[in-house]
Amino acid sequence: MTESGLDHLVYATPDLDDAVDALSKLLGAPIEPGGSHPGWGTHNALFSLGASTYFEIIGPDPQQPDPPGPRPFAIDHLEEGRLVTWAFRHPDPESAREVLIDLDIRLGPVRSKNRTRPDGTSLSWKLTEPEPLVEGGVIPFLIDWGSTPHPSSLMPSSCNLVRLAGRHPDPDRLRPALDALGPDVSVSVGPAPGLTALLRTPRGEIELT
């Protein structure tokens, strides 16, 4: 079982192919197709950020019908790609969700999801519903891969995460929840919620927001 910790970063975009092309050129890193998310109306592409951590690029899937509700990660409202939130890996997302509720942070209900990789490998996981974004994405959603191999072990690895930092109009209110999870993510005062990731890439250190 993979230990609790920062699981992955989520970069949402209105057009997955365009975002993959732009990011692969910017970072000088290979990005591989992920798969479709049935019911969400999305598909993704990914690259590893080191052991048990990865970067997800997600956008509308033109091969799926429009979902019955909004796509996750505010995708339907985006005009350009951006870093929208992150996932925290926890072996018991239900209990962790209850701890955060006691701290006045309400994550979505726990759902089961799955997708099939291009090589036919089936992945399944549980996560707290990520729509809407909690505190503008600064508070992560929770994820548990169970017995599924962690995706970072199945994808290219040429980048590493140096630092993830958040900004929020009231960071002190969020700190107890982040401390309860235990991630090493700093949150500073800012006019609006947001995230910045510093990546070490084949083209040097690059910030993404």
N, C-alpha and C positions, 0 to 999 in steps of 0.2 A: 504493500500500500504506500502510495506517495504521501509524504508528510504535508501538513497544512502549510500554506504560504501563498505568495503571489503566483497565480496560475497563468494568466495571460492578459494582454492588453487588447482593447477592441478599437479598431479604426474603421469607422463607418463611412460609406461613400454612396452617392447616387448611381455610380457606374463602376462595377468591380473591375472590368477589364482595363479601363482608363487608369484607375488607382494603382493596380498592380504594375502596369507599365511605368507609371511615373515613379513609384516607390522603388522598384527594382533598379531603375536608372540612378535615382538619388542615392541609394544605399550601396549600390554595387553588389547586391546580394540576390541569390536565387529565391524565388517565391513560387511555391507549388500550389496547384489547385487543391482545394479541400473537398467540398461536396455541397449538396443541397440540403436545406433544412425543411422537410415536409411540414406544411401548415404555417410556417413563418413567411413563406414567399421570398426566401433569401438563399444565397450561396456565398461561399467564402474561399479565401486563399490564405496560406499561412507560411511562416518561417520561424525557426527555433530561435530563442534568445538565451540558450544555454540549458542546463539541466532543469527539467520540469517547468519550463517557462517558454511561452511562445507569443507571437504577434499575429493577431487575426485581422484580416481585412474582409469586411462583409458588406454586401450590397444586394439590391433587388435581383431576384432570379427570373429572367425573362422566360424560362421554361416552365415556370409554375403560374397557376392562376393567382390573381390578387387574393391575399388572405382575407378572412372575415373581419379582422380587426387591423389596427396599425401594425406595421412591421416593427420589430424591436430596434432599440438604439436610436430612435428618432430618425430613422433612415428616410421616411417619407417626406421629411421637412428639410433635408439637407440639399444645399446647392453645390457644395464641394466637400471633399473628404476631410475628416478630422478625427483626432483621438477623442472618443466619446466616454469611455469608462474602462473598467478593468474587472477581472474576476479573481476572487479569493478562493483557493482550494481548501475544502474542509470535509472531513469524513462523515460528518453528521450535520448537513445544512439545516435540517429542521430545528435541532436544538440551538444551533448558532443563531438562527433567525429569531428564536424566542429571546435569546440574550439581548439582541439588538432592539427588539420591541420594548424590552424593559428600559432601554436607554433612549426611548422615543425615536428610534430609527426603524421605519417600517419597510422591510423588503417585500417583494412580491411572494406569492405562494410558491412552494416547491413543485416543479414539473419534471417529467421525464422526457428526454429528447434523444434523437438518434440521427445519424447520417451515414452514408456509405462513401468511402474513399474511392477515387478513380481506380485503384487496384482491386476493388471489391471488398476490402476490409470494412467490417461494420463496427462503428463506434457508438456507444450509448453512455448517457450520463444523466445526472440529476442537477438541476439548478434552480435558483430562485428566479421567478419571472422578471426579466430585465426591462420590462416596459410598464410604467415610465422609468426613466433614469432617476435614481435616488440621489437627491442633493446635487443635481446637475451632473451625475456620473462620478463625483468625487468619492462617494461611498460605493464600494464594489458590490456586485452580486456574488452569490455563493455558488460553488460548483463542486460536484463529487463525481469522479470518474469510475468509482467502484472497481470492478475487475478489468475494465477496459485499459489497454496500454495507453499511457499518457501520450497525447498527440506529439509532444516535442521529441519523442523518441522515433518518430516516423517521418521526419521532415528535415530539410536542409538546415545546417547550422553554420552560419558565418558571421553572425552578429551576437552581441551580448547587451543586456540591459545594465546600464551603469546606475541609473537613478530614475525613480518615478516620483514626481512632486505634484501636489494639488494646490489649488487656490480656491478660496471661498469667502464670501462676505462675513461669515461668522465661524471661523475655523475652530474656535474653542468649543463650540457646541458639538462638533463632529469628533473631537479628539477622544472622548470616552469610548465611542463605538469602534474607532480604529484601534485603540489600545486593547479593547476586548478581543479583537481578532489577532492582534499582535504583528501586523505588517510594519515594515520599516518604510513608511511613506510620510514625508513631511507635507504639511498643509499650511500655507501662508494666507494672509489677508489679500483678497482681490475683489474687484468690483463685481465679478460674475464667476460662477463655478467653472472650473476647467482643469485640465491635466497637461503636464509636460513630461515627455519621456526623453531621456538622454540615452542614445544607443551608441555602442562602439561597433563600427561597421568597417568593411574593407576600404571605405573612403574616409575613414576618420570618425571622430565623434560628431554625431548629428542629433539635433533636437527635433522632436515632432510634437505638435500640439493638435 
